[in-house]
């Protein structure tokens, strides 16, 4: 089973200096390592060529963000499995073995995510993926070990292997044939939540997505766009709405879309009360961008399969903000 670890980079020399050594140390016997460079203007590539000559370089001509960056980089890679790895991730000894085992034993599994812990506090789960991702009734993403902004301590509660709804783009393994069969990432997302869209489409095509807790990586998070950056707020709110329009089953479509617009408005008011008006404006901007893209995404929707059963989804928004259920095991 051939594996290509592909690290997307844009002006990330400092991150590569810090995190590439662990990837090289713990991966080279089982995988080829690539840096997919999104037209960096720093010395990232020069640094890799000088200090890690075994790492291959793919040069993208533009910075197309996460989605286009990976689509361009993966066009001509001959391998069985892609590992899409952020440049701010530290991997651990034997991290690949449990992933490879699950792929070999489960032919229908298209995507796998390892356990994602916080590099800054290695006892905690990390926001971007934690113990595997889900979406609630309204399309809001949450994780085992991370419900909205509440992060759990890792006590071994998610050391299992289980089916999940989405895998984090910070460290996502996918069979190359399925990636290309589904057309890769949707480049209209630019960055943030395009992996949720891909995972949704994967399941609608009858493949499964798994979390493998026996494999652990540590993620800094927010290294490219920090949590306080309003552009991140814009992308997350807009792209989450686009996910709903593109993928949600027909019977839920109108209810969820209108509910989301109202709930996003409430989130905007919350930011105002917290004296963070720049994020309120980011949500307003996200909604206008959503309206501009609405018909385009309706056309995309018509071309996609909608097989996934959505009836089991509950409102995590209600449980978290109204009922005070902050931990994954408390959700019903």
C-alpha positions in Angstrom: 0.0 0.0 0.0 1.7 3.2 -1.2 1.2 6.3 0.9 2.0 9.9 -0.1 2.1 12.4 2.8 1.4 15.8 1.2 2.0 18.9 3.3 0.5 22.1 1.9 2.7 25.1 2.5 2.4 28.8 2.0 5.2 30.9 3.5 5.5 28.4 6.3 9.2 28.1 6.7 9.1 28.4 10.5 6.4 25.7 10.7 8.4 23.4 8.4 11.5 23.9 10.6 9.5 22.9 13.7 7.3 20.1 12.4 8.8 18.5 9.3 11.5 16.7 11.3 8.9 14.5 13.1 7.2 13.7 9.9 10.5 12.6 8.2 11.7 10.7 11.3 8.5 8.6 11.8 7.2 8.2 8.2 10.0 7.7 5.6 10.1 3.9 5.8 6.4 3.7 4.9 5.5 6.8 2.9 6.8 9.3 0.4 6.8 12.9 1.7 5.8 15.8 -0.4 5.7 19.6 0.2 2.9 21.1 -2.0 3.9 24.7 -2.2 1.2 27.4 -2.8 3.5 29.9 -4.5 5.4 30.9 -1.3 7.5 34.0 -1.3 9.6 33.1 1.7 12.5 30.5 1.7 10.4 27.5 2.5 11.4 25.5 -0.5 15.0 26.4 -0.3 15.0 25.3 3.3 13.4 21.9 2.5 15.8 21.3 -0.4 18.8 22.0 1.8 17.9 20.2 5.0 15.5 17.5 3.8 16.6 16.4 0.3 14.5 13.2 0.5 11.3 15.3 0.6 9.8 15.9 -2.8 8.6 19.4 -3.9 5.4 20.1 -5.8 5.2 23.7 -6.9 1.7 25.2 -7.4 1.7 28.3 -9.6 -0.8 30.2 -7.4 -2.1 30.3 -3.8 -5.4 28.7 -4.4 -6.0 28.0 -0.7 -6.5 24.5 0.8 -9.0 23.2 -1.7 -7.3 24.2 -5.0 -3.9 23.8 -3.5 -4.5 20.1 -2.9 -6.4 19.6 -6.1 -3.5 20.9 -8.1 -0.9 19.1 -6.1 -2.6 15.7 -6.3 -3.3 15.6 -10.0 -0.2 13.5 -11.0 0.7 11.7 -7.8 0.7 7.9 -8.3 -0.1 6.4 -4.9 -2.8 4.4 -3.1 -3.4 6.7 -0.2 -3.0 10.4 0.2 -2.3 11.7 3.7 -3.2 15.4 3.6 -1.2 16.9 6.5 -1.1 20.4 7.8 2.3 22.0 8.2 1.6 22.6 11.9 1.2 19.0 12.9 3.7 16.9 14.9 3.3 13.1 14.3 4.3 10.3 16.6 6.2 7.0 16.4 4.2 4.3 14.6 1.4 6.7 13.8 1.0 5.2 10.3 0.6 1.5 11.3 -2.9 1.6 12.8 -4.1 3.7 9.8 -2.7 1.2 7.3 -4.2 -1.7 9.1 -7.7 -0.2 9.0 -7.5 0.5 5.3 -6.4 -3.0 4.6 -9.1 -4.6 6.7 -11.9 -2.3 5.6 -12.0 -2.0 1.8 -15.1 0.2 1.9 -13.4 2.8 4.1 -12.4 5.8 2.0 -11.2 8.3 4.7 -9.4 7.9 8.1 -8.5 10.5 10.7 -6.2 9.8 13.7 -6.6 11.2 17.2 -6.0 15.0 17.1 -4.5 16.5 20.3 -3.5 20.0 21.0 0.2 20.7 20.5 0.1 23.6 23.0 -1.5 21.3 25.7 -1.0 17.7 24.8 -3.5 16.5 27.4 -6.3 18.2 25.5 -8.1 17.4 22.3 -7.6 19.9 19.5 -10.4 21.9 18.0 -10.0 21.1 14.4 -10.8 17.3 14.6 -10.4 16.0 18.2 -11.8 12.4 18.3 -13.6 12.6 14.9 -16.2 14.9 13.5 -20.0 15.1 13.2 -22.6 17.7 12.1 -25.7 18.5 14.0 -29.2 18.9 12.6 -28.4 22.4 11.3 -25.1 21.5 9.7 -22.9 22.9 12.5 -19.7 20.8 12.9 -18.6 19.4 16.3 -16.3 16.5 17.4 -15.9 13.8 20.0 -13.9 15.7 22.5 -14.8 19.1 21.2 -18.3 20.5 21.3 -18.3 24.1 20.0 -15.5 25.7 22.1 -15.4 23.2 24.9 -12.3 21.0 24.7 -12.1 17.8 26.7 -9.0 16.3 28.3 -7.8 13.1 26.7 -8.3 10.3 29.2 -8.4 7.5 26.7 -12.1 7.9 26.2 -11.7 8.0 22.4 -9.0 5.3 21.9 -11.3 3.3 19.8 -11.8 2.8 16.0 -15.3 4.0 14.9 -17.3 5.5 12.1 -17.5 9.3 12.0 -19.2 11.9 9.8 -16.1 13.9 8.8 -12.4 13.8 9.2 -10.3 16.9 9.9 -8.4 18.4 7.0 -5.4 18.9 9.4 -4.7 15.2 9.0 -6.9 13.3 6.5 -6.1 10.0 4.9 -8.0 9.2 1.7 -7.9 6.6 -1.0 -6.6 8.3 -4.1 -9.1 6.6 -6.5 -12.0 7.9 -4.4 -10.6 11.4 -4.1 -10.4 11.7 -7.9 -13.6 9.8 -8.5 -15.4 12.5 -6.5 -13.5 15.4 -8.1 -11.5 16.2 -5.0 -12.2 19.3 -3.0 -14.7 22.0 -4.1 -12.5 25.0 -4.9 -15.2 27.5 -4.3 -14.6 26.9 -0.6 -11.0 28.2 -0.7 -10.4 27.0 2.8 -12.3 25.7 5.9 -15.0 23.0 5.8 -14.2 21.8 2.3 -13.2 18.5 4.0 -16.7 18.2 5.5 -18.2 18.6 2.0 -15.9 15.9 0.7 -16.7 13.6 3.6 -20.5 14.2 3.0 -20.1 13.3 -0.7 -18.0 10.2 0.2 -20.8 8.9 2.4 -23.5 9.7 -0.2 -21.5 7.4 -2.5 -21.7 4.5 0.1 -18.2 4.7 1.4 -17.4 5.0 5.1 -15.2 7.3 7.2 -13.3 6.2 10.2 -11.5 7.5 13.2 -8.5 5.5 14.5 -7.7 6.4 18.1 -4.6 4.2 18.2 -2.8 6.8 16.0 -2.0 10.2 17.5 -0.9 13.5 16.1 -0.5 17.0 17.7 -1.9 20.0 15.9 -1.2 23.6 16.7 -4.3 24.9 15.0 -4.9 28.4 13.7 -1.4 28.7 12.3 -2.6 29.9 8.9 -5.7 31.8 10.1 -6.0 32.4 13.8 -9.3 32.0 15.6 -9.4 35.8 16.2 -9.2 36.4 12.4 -12.5 37.7 11.0 -11.7 36.1 7.7 -11.8 32.7 9.4 -15.2 33.6 10.8 -16.3 34.5 7.3 -15.1 31.3 5.7 -16.5 29.1 8.5 -20.0 30.6 8.4 -20.3 30.8 4.6 -18.8 27.4 3.9 -21.0 25.7 6.5 -24.1 27.2 4.8 -22.8 26.1 1.4 -22.4 22.5 2.8 -26.0 22.5 3.8 -27.3 23.7 0.4 -25.1 21.3 -1.5 -25.6 18.1 0.6 -28.5 18.1 2.9 -31.5 15.7 2.0 -34.4 17.3 0.2 -37.0 16.8 3.1 -34.7 18.8 5.4 -33.6 21.5 3.0 -35.9 24.5 3.5 -36.2 24.0 7.3 -32.4 23.8 7.8 -31.5 26.6 5.5 -33.9 29.1 7.1 -33.1 27.9 10.6 -29.4 28.4 9.9 -29.9 32.0 8.7 -31.7 32.8 11.9 -29.2 31.0 14.1 -26.3 32.7 12.4 -28.0 36.0 13.1 -28.2 35.2 16.8 -24.4 34.3 16.7 -23.8 37.8 15.1 -25.7 39.4 18.0 -23.7 37.4 20.5 -20.5 38.7 18.9 -21.8 42.3 19.3 -22.7 41.7 22.9 -19.2 40.4 23.5 -17.8 43.6 21.9 -16.5 41.7 18.9 -18.3 43.6 16.1 -15.7 42.7 13.5 -16.9 39.1 13.7 -20.5 40.2 13.4 -19.6 42.0 10.1 -17.8 38.8 9.0 -21.1 36.8 9.4 -23.0 39.5 7.5 -20.4 39.3 4.8 -20.6 35.5 4.8 -24.4 35.7 4.3 -24.1 38.0 1.3 -21.4 35.7 -0.2 -23.8 32.8 0.4 -26.6 34.6 -1.4 -24.3 35.2 -4.4 -23.3 31.6 -4.5 -26.8 30.1 -3.8 -27.9 29.3 -7.4 -24.4 28.0 -8.2 -24.5 25.6 -5.3 -28.1 24.5 -6.1 -26.8 23.4 -9.6 -24.0 21.5 -7.9 -26.6 19.9 -5.6 -28.6 18.5 -8.5 -25.6 16.6 -9.7 -25.0 14.8 -6.4 -26.3 11.7 -4.8 -28.3 12.2 -1.5 -28.3 8.8 0.1 -27.2 9.7 3.6 -29.9 9.2 6.3 -30.3 12.5 8.2 -33.1 11.5 10.5 -30.8 10.7 13.5 -29.2 14.1 13.6 -30.1 16.2 16.7 -29.6 19.9 17.6 -26.3 20.2 19.3 -26.9 24.0 19.3 -29.9 23.5 21.6 -28.2 20.9 23.8 -25.0 23.0 24.3 -26.3 26.6 24.6 -29.7 25.9 26.3 -29.4 22.6 28.1 -25.7 23.1 29.0 -24.4 19.8 27.7 -20.8 20.6 27.0 -19.2 17.1 26.6 -19.7 14.6 23.7 -21.0 11.8 26.0 -23.7 14.1 27.3 -25.2 14.7 23.9 -28.4 12.8 23.0 
